[in-house]
Amino acid sequence: MNQLTIRIALIGTGGIASAHVQAVADQAAYKSAQAGTAVELVAAVDIDAARLDAFCDKYEIAQRYTDVATMLEQMQPHVVMIATPPFTHCDLAVQCMDAGAWVLCEKPLCASLAEMDRIEAAEARNGVYCSSVFQWRFGSGGAHLKRLIAQNALGRPLVGTALITWFRTPEYYAVPWRGKWATELGGTTVTHGIHAFDFVLWLLGEWQEVRAMTGTLDRAIEVEDVAMALVRLANGAMITLTSSVLSPRQASYLRFDFQKATVELTTLYGYRNVHWRYAIAENAPYADELAQWQDLPPERAASHGSQLTAFLASRAAGERPAASGPDVRGTIEFLSSLYKAAQTGQPVQRGEIDQADPFYGKLGGSR
């Protein structure tokens, strides 16, 4: 029997690219589950030839290119993973989809709702899909909580918190594209807090209203190094979201208070089952249920590998993958609305930003 090999290409060989290489290596489970299917990283692309050569030598990638169009023509990959600076994402995603490839792109997926329109138009005309890397959605702990919420097992969500307190030095921002609106597209909101912000909204449901403040308190950059948002969800729940790169003791803390239970996640960059905690009020009549809630499914890390496995399964089925299209557009709209609320000092309602709004064309609006 002829074995079908899914050819994957990687664009960008900077810091996050190694996670994408590991994601391909993690696909042994996918291969065994899909009879006759193999997955191979066949090529890498980077405009920095020296960095490209060092990366390909390290990971034993045979084909290397400094031009995307040449790679697409010669390799005809089935899937392209994009790990380049944010301002390049939309153009590259559209180029790859126009060449017939499915795309898995690093966050932020694009620079605006207008660019989201371009991506969705490319999907429609080519019959392929583009998904944003939001690996927090794909861990076993998150999937377990998502199921409990869908079953209303914990009662209604009432209060939520995401506290993303990380630390990035001035040297981190010495990389030319970082810290600038034109190239990073925003600050800690879109580069660091975005994973948790998307995760909370994915878990708890659509947002309705956001109020926000952002500030550049200590780093010599154009964009914000702190962001705080107060959000009302469509279901009535209220949540707070904070992202900082000024916090020497780094941590990520998420808390969800439901009618019956509190669910907490304490971690840093990813999570495993051990990082989750379920609790009930003292003397609450839910002890038996608590034991069931705490019984998490077999371990699946919140990783690029877990998302790539799901992405490839969607491709095999010819179905839209998670974190694409309408499933990710809400997050892009939320980011735009957070920036608008921070810059105007006024609450922003979901759906308020239309094509005539400056925040439709750029996440940061006129900035």
Secondary structure in CASP SS format (residue, H / E / C, confidence):
PFRMAT SS
TARGET T0000
AUTHOR 0000-0000-0000
METHOD secondary structure of the structure
MODEL  1
M C 1.00
N C 1.00
Q C 1.00
L E 1.00
T E 1.00
I E 1.00
R E 1.00
I E 1.00
A E 1.00
L E 1.00
I E 1.00
G C 1.00
T C 1.00
G C 1.00
G C 1.00
I C 1.00
A H 1.00
S H 1.00
A H 1.00
H H 1.00
V H 1.00
Q H 1.00
A H 1.00
V H 1.00
A H 1.00
D C 1.00
Q C 1.00
A H 1.00
A H 1.00
Y H 1.00
K H 1.00
S H 1.00
A H 1.00
Q C 1.00
A C 1.00
G C 1.00
T E 1.00
A E 1.00
V E 1.00
E E 1.00
L E 1.00
V E 1.00
A E 1.00
A E 1.00
V E 1.00
D C 1.00
I C 1.00
D C 1.00
A H 1.00
A H 1.00
R H 1.00
L H 1.00
D H 1.00
A H 1.00
F H 1.00
C H 1.00
D H 1.00
K H 1.00
Y H 1.00
E C 1.00
I C 1.00
A C 1.00
Q E 1.00
R E 1.00
Y E 1.00
T C 1.00
D C 1.00
V H 1.00
A H 1.00
T H 1.00
M H 1.00
L H 1.00
E H 1.00
Q H 1.00
M H 1.00
Q C 1.00
P C 1.00
H C 1.00
V E 1.00
V E 1.00
M E 1.00
I E 1.00
A C 1.00
T C 1.00
P C 1.00
P H 1.00
F H 1.00
T H 1.00
H H 1.00
C H 1.00
D H 1.00
L H 1.00
A H 1.00
V H 1.00
Q H 1.00
C H 1.00
M H 1.00
D H 1.00
A C 1.00
G C 1.00
A C 1.00
W E 1.00
V E 1.00
L E 1.00
C E 1.00
E C 1.00
K C 1.00
P C 1.00
L C 1.00
C C 1.00
A C 1.00
S C 1.00
L H 1.00
A H 1.00
E H 1.00
M H 1.00
D H 1.00
R H 1.00
I H 1.00
E H 1.00
A H 1.00
A H 1.00
E H 1.00
A H 1.00
R H 1.00
N H 1.00
G C 1.00
V C 1.00
Y C 1.00
C E 1.00
S E 1.00
S E 1.00
V C 1.00
F C 1.00
Q H 1.00
W H 1.00
R H 1.00
F H 1.00
G C 1.00
S H 1.00
G H 1.00
G H 1.00
A H 1.00
H H 1.00
L H 1.00
K H 1.00
R H 1.00
L H 1.00
I H 1.00
A H 1.00
Q C 1.00
N C 1.00
A C 1.00
L C 1.00
G C 1.00
R C 1.00
P E 1.00
L E 1.00
V E 1.00
G E 1.00
T E 1.00
A E 1.00
L E 1.00
I E 1.00
T E 1.00
W E 1.00
F E 1.00
R C 1.00
T C 1.00
P H 1.00
E H 1.00
Y H 1.00
Y H 1.00
A H 1.00
V C 1.00
P C 1.00
W C 1.00
R C 1.00
G C 1.00
K C 1.00
W H 1.00
A H 1.00
T H 1.00
E H 1.00
L C 1.00
G C 1.00
G C 1.00
T H 1.00
T H 1.00
V H 1.00
T H 1.00
H C 1.00
G C 1.00
I H 1.00
H H 1.00
A H 1.00
F H 1.00
D H 1.00
F H 1.00
V H 1.00
L H 1.00
W H 1.00
L H 1.00
L H 1.00
G C 1.00
E C 1.00
W E 1.00
Q E 1.00
E E 1.00
V E 1.00
R E 1.00
A E 1.00
M E 1.00
T E 1.00
G E 1.00
T C 1.00
L C 1.00
D C 1.00
R C 1.00
A C 1.00
I C 1.00
E C 1.00
V C 1.00
E C 1.00
D C 1.00
V E 1.00
A E 1.00
M E 1.00
A E 1.00
L E 1.00
V E 1.00
R E 1.00
L E 1.00
A C 1.00
N C 1.00
G C 1.00
A C 1.00
M E 1.00
I E 1.00
T E 1.00
L E 1.00
T E 1.00
S E 1.00
S E 1.00
V C 1.00
L E 1.00
S E 1.00
P E 1.00
R E 1.00
Q E 1.00
A E 1.00
S E 1.00
Y E 1.00
L E 1.00
R E 1.00
F E 1.00
D E 1.00
F E 1.00
Q C 1.00
K C 1.00
A C 1.00
T E 1.00
V E 1.00
E E 1.00
L E 1.00
T E 1.00
T E 1.00
L C 1.00
Y C 1.00
G C 1.00
Y C 1.00
R C 1.00
N H 1.00
V H 1.00
H H 1.00
W E 1.00
R E 1.00
Y E 1.00
A E 1.00
I C 1.00
A C 1.00
E C 1.00
N C 1.00
A C 1.00
P C 1.00
Y C 1.00
A H 1.00
D H 1.00
E H 1.00
L H 1.00
A H 1.00
Q H 1.00
W H 1.00
Q C 1.00
D C 1.00
L C 1.00
P C 1.00
P C 1.00
E C 1.00
R C 1.00
A C 1.00
A C 1.00
S C 1.00
H H 1.00
G H 1.00
S H 1.00
Q H 1.00
L H 1.00
T H 1.00
A H 1.00
F H 1.00
L H 1.00
A H 1.00
S H 1.00
R H 1.00
A H 1.00
A H 1.00
G C 1.00
E C 1.00
R C 1.00
P C 1.00
A C 1.00
A C 1.00
S E 1.00
G C 1.00
P H 1.00
D H 1.00
V H 1.00
R H 1.00
G H 1.00
T H 1.00
I H 1.00
E H 1.00
F H 1.00
L H 1.00
S H 1.00
S H 1.00
L H 1.00
Y H 1.00
K H 1.00
A H 1.00
A H 1.00
Q H 1.00
T H 1.00
G C 1.00
Q C 1.00
P C 1.00
V E 1.00
Q E 1.00
R C 1.00
G C 1.00
E C 1.00
I C 1.00
D C 1.00
Q C 1.00
A C 1.00
D C 1.00
P H 1.00
F H 1.00
Y H 1.00
G H 1.00
K C 1.00
L C 1.00
G C 1.00
G C 1.00
S C 1.00
R C 1.00
END
